[in-house]
């Protein structure tokens, strides 16, 4: 079985090479790996739910404009957090969902690899 460091190096190499999920997914994977390399752990993200709700606003009958301009399914505080996240990562809503998907993928894989085998 590969060491955790070798596993992270392999996952990093694959993300740097680019994959079928696209560059924003790969960027999410790489950001999680960077957190682990720097601090030894990662901060789980709760952003997917907020961004999914913002995107879902477009499906409300009569909705017009940008989902970032209205707080129909999210609070003003959640919208402010989302806008800050987008600005800080220079992403669109669609890109942010792919980025977060990559983060969650990496977090789940790392979490599974860190589990100790049952005795």
N, C-alpha and C positions, 0 to 999 in steps of 0.2 A: 504494500500500500504506500502511496506517495506521501511525503511529509506535507504538513500544512503549508510550509513555505514554497515547496515545489508546486503544490496545487494552485496557490495564489499566482505564482509566476506563470503557470500554464494558462490560467483564466485571463490574466493580464495580457499575455501574448496573443491570445485569440481575439480579445477585444481590440487590441491595437491593430491587428490585421484587418478587422472589420468583418461583420457577419451579415446574415440574411435579415436580421432585425433592424439594421440601419445604424447610422452614426450616433443618433441620440440615445438609443438603447446602449450602445457600446460605451458612450460617455458616462452613462449612469453606472454601468459595471465598473468602469475605471475609477470613478469617484469613490465608490465603496471600497475598492481595493486600496486606494490611496489613504482612506481613513484608517483601514486596518494596518497598513504599513506604518503609518505615522503614530497611531495611538494604541494599536493592539485590539481595537474593537470598532464597531460601526454604530452610528446613531440610526435607529429605524426611522423610516419616513412614514408619516401619516397623510401625505399630500395627495395620494391617488384618489381618495374619496372626495376630497374638495374639488379637484380638477374634474372628476367625472361628473359631479353635480353641476359644476359650471357649464360643462359641455352639454349636459342633458337639458339645460335651459332652452337650447335651440329647438327642442322637440315640443315645447309648449305651444299650443295653438295661438296664432297671432303674434308670436315672438318676432321681433325685428331688431336689427342692430347686432352689436357684438355681445357675446355672452359675458364679457368682462365689464360691460357697462351697466348691468342690472343684477340685483341680488334677489332673485326669485326663489332659488333653492338653497342659497347659502347666506350666512350672516354677513354683515358689513365687515366684521373682524376677519372672517374667513376669506373674504374677497381681498382684503388688504394683505393678508398673509400670502395669498396666491399671487397677487400682483408683485409683491416684493420678491417672491421666489422666481417668478418669470424674469423680472428685471435683473436679479442677481445672477441668473444663469443664461441670460439672453436667449430665451426660448419662447416659441409661440405655445398656445394651449395644446395643440396637437403634438408638438415636439416634447412638451413637458410630460405628457402621458407616456410617450415612448421612453424618455429619460427615466422616469419613475419606475416604469416596467423593468428597465435594465437594473436599476438600483435594487428593486425587490428580488429580482432573479438572483443577483449576486449575494444579497443578504440571506436568502433562503438556502442557497448552495453552501455558503460559509457556515450557516447555522447547522446544517445537516452534517457537514464534515467535522464540526467541533463536538458533536454528540459523542459521548463515550459508548463503546459497545456494551451491550447487556452482558452481565456475568452469568 
